[in-house]
Amino acid sequence: MRERASDQPQSSLSAVTGQPVRGWREILDTLATRRSCRDFDGSSIDRDILAEIVRDGTEAPSSCNQQQWHFIIVDDRDMLRRAHDISGGNHHFAECSALIFLCFQKGWTHGNFSVVQSVAGACYHMMLSAHLRGFSCIWNAGIGDKDALAEMLGVPAIFEIQGALAIGRARPTAPDMKAPRRPFAQVHSWNGFSRPDSSVYPVADAPAYPYFAIRNDENPFAIWDPTRWSWEQVGDFRGYSVWAKSPLAGVYVSRRQGAATEAELSLLPDLSDGARVVELMPWGGTYSVELRRRLAPGVELHLAELSEANLSFIVERFRQEGLSLDHVRPDLIEGAQLPYQDASVDAVVSPQVLEQMPDPEAMLDEVQRVLKPGGSLVISVRNLDSAYGGLWQKVESKAQVPNQGPFTPLSASHVRGWLADRFHIDTETGIGQEESRDATTVSGSESLTCRLYAARCLKR
Ligand SMILES: Cc1cc2nc3c(=O)[nH]c(=O)nc-3n(C[C@H](O)[C@H](O)[C@H](O)COP(=O)(O)O)c2cc1C
């Protein structure tokens, strides 16, 4: 390894001149092109280089200069695979060249999380070093069972494993996109706090929000009821936080996929080339690609979504899945207003999204308006009057609002009433009688007690 500035006598450190470093703009522009990679090619990186990257990170400042950090570099393939298994879904852990486990010693500089801030600074410095050297990275707080990791790595109990930095070479086919940044004006202010309402999310009224009273799995201030959010807030939330995921083919398929999706999609009417189908508020694209596969190639699929950022994510997902975009139309919507003419759409698909809307009845009115006479609404909702509804009330809704946005299961009999007011209900299906996952289907009045209530409705 080459000698570095900090190995040399103090006198040889270059003075801070007050003048910009030559090429500073280019350096910053290059740093700004860094983006997370979740699709590595499985190759290895020379240990000297990995050590240099980690060492670059140790140039970061640390609280009280205590440098209570420790970085465990894992480049052993079997251990990487084990780390992947422990993480429970980070497939990039098995394919990166190395994982740098970010640890710190507990007991010093805990105030304001100084020790955590210090390790974070070092990690980002490593990312920039790796980026400038032509490698790709991803920082992961989601690493799975820390006890299992501590055992694998022999980390003593007084050290905390805070996260892991995966470094490697991106596969040539890795998604070529960077997650969008909020408009700068939204995230800064001068000499005081100011921020647009749409980017401050609703929370329960309280005199204070003590940090340690809020956990991911137990958040007393979270508001899951979307009718207390504005459409702009819901769009903002979905547009940015969805980027925690990657538009890679086949990954991050949600639990609602699989057998339940099959049951939902089986309600689609026959549609031939030239027909127009609208999917309402698609989330990360996992459902949209299934829908696309199900439709005839010449059917126009409109993706009616609240957030531009989310749409570009979904479009990349289509590319990654090898699906043509020829008959896919990403359409931005404003609230419950659909950008389609009266009686111009053959089918609307609304898979478990009515319960994510600030004003579900206004959206059903819009669906009624845009459907052609005889056109179909294929809809499913998570049912409050079911075992799942109980689980949601007792457990799920106590946690923080999930990345796809706030939602509250709706009573199937209420939804049936809303549908009957506007449409002819042609077919009803109940999906799943157990709290979760189960996707057995039933029909008739029993459908009102299942986890999901699904229906095909026709415009009269
Ligand atoms: C502290 C921290 C923790 C993160 N944890 C995860 C993670 O567990 N899983 C993941 O896929 N991405 C994770 N990320 C990556 C972010 O999703 C990513 O940085 C963000 O979407 C912005 O994208 P960009 O890095 O391409 O600019 C994490 C990032 C940070 C800074």
Ligand as a Chemical Component Dictionary entry (heavy atoms), coordinates in Angstrom:
data_LIG
# 
_chem_comp.id                   LIG 
_chem_comp.type                 NON-POLYMER 
_chem_comp.pdbx_formal_charge   0 
_chem_comp.three_letter_code    LIG 
# 
loop_
_chem_comp_atom.comp_id 
_chem_comp_atom.atom_id 
_chem_comp_atom.alt_atom_id 
_chem_comp_atom.type_symbol 
_chem_comp_atom.charge 
_chem_comp_atom.model_Cartn_x 
_chem_comp_atom.model_Cartn_y 
_chem_comp_atom.model_Cartn_z 
_chem_comp_atom.pdbx_ordinal 
LIG C1  C1  C 0 -27.857 5.035  6.098  1  
LIG C2  C2  C 0 -28.305 4.373  4.828  2  
LIG C3  C3  C 0 -28.864 3.130  4.877  3  
LIG C4  C4  C 0 -29.282 2.478  3.715  4  
LIG N1  N1  N 0 -29.775 1.212  3.795  5  
LIG C5  C5  C 0 -30.171 0.571  2.671  6  
LIG C6  C6  C 0 -30.657 -0.763 2.747  7  
LIG O1  O1  O 0 -30.729 -1.356 3.822  8  
LIG N2  N2  N 0 -31.044 -1.370 1.605  9  
LIG C7  C7  C 0 -30.969 -0.748 0.398  10 
LIG O2  O2  O 0 -31.351 -1.353 -0.612 11 
LIG N3  N3  N 0 -30.499 0.524  0.280  12 
LIG C8  C8  C 0 -30.086 1.187  1.393  13 
LIG N4  N4  N 0 -29.569 2.469  1.304  14 
LIG C9  C9  C 0 -29.411 3.091  -0.015 15 
LIG C10 C10 C 0 -30.454 4.153  -0.277 16 
LIG O3  O3  O 0 -31.678 3.550  -0.625 17 
LIG C11 C11 C 0 -29.961 5.056  -1.428 18 
LIG O4  O4  O 0 -28.801 5.701  -0.998 19 
LIG C12 C12 C 0 -31.010 6.071  -1.789 20 
LIG O5  O5  O 0 -32.113 5.435  -2.393 21 
LIG C13 C13 C 0 -30.461 7.130  -2.748 22 
LIG O6  O6  O 0 -29.959 6.528  -3.901 23 
LIG P1  P1  P 0 -28.456 6.747  -4.397 24 
LIG O7  O7  O 0 -27.546 6.183  -3.352 25 
LIG O8  O8  O 0 -28.395 5.986  -5.701 26 
LIG O9  O9  O 0 -28.228 8.215  -4.587 27 
LIG C14 C14 C 0 -29.142 3.124  2.451  28 
LIG C15 C15 C 0 -28.558 4.395  2.405  29 
LIG C16 C16 C 0 -28.139 5.015  3.561  30 
LIG C17 C17 C 0 -27.495 6.364  3.481  31 
# 
loop_
_chem_comp_bond.comp_id 
_chem_comp_bond.atom_id_1 
_chem_comp_bond.atom_id_2 
_chem_comp_bond.value_order 
_chem_comp_bond.pdbx_ordinal 
LIG C1  C2  SING 1  
LIG C2  C3  SING 2  
LIG C2  C16 DOUB 3  
LIG C3  C4  DOUB 4  
LIG C4  N1  SING 5  
LIG C4  C14 SING 6  
LIG N1  C5  DOUB 7  
LIG C5  C6  SING 8  
LIG C5  C8  SING 9  
LIG C6  O1  DOUB 10 
LIG C6  N2  SING 11 
LIG N2  C7  SING 12 
LIG C7  O2  DOUB 13 
LIG C7  N3  SING 14 
LIG N3  C8  DOUB 15 
LIG C8  N4  SING 16 
LIG N4  C9  SING 17 
LIG N4  C14 SING 18 
LIG C9  C10 SING 19 
LIG C10 O3  SING 20 
LIG C10 C11 SING 21 
LIG C11 O4  SING 22 
LIG C11 C12 SING 23 
LIG C12 O5  SING 24 
LIG C12 C13 SING 25 
LIG C13 O6  SING 26 
LIG O6  P1  SING 27 
LIG P1  O7  DOUB 28 
LIG P1  O8  SING 29 
LIG P1  O9  SING 30 
LIG C14 C15 DOUB 31 
LIG C15 C16 SING 32 
LIG C16 C17 SING 33 
# 
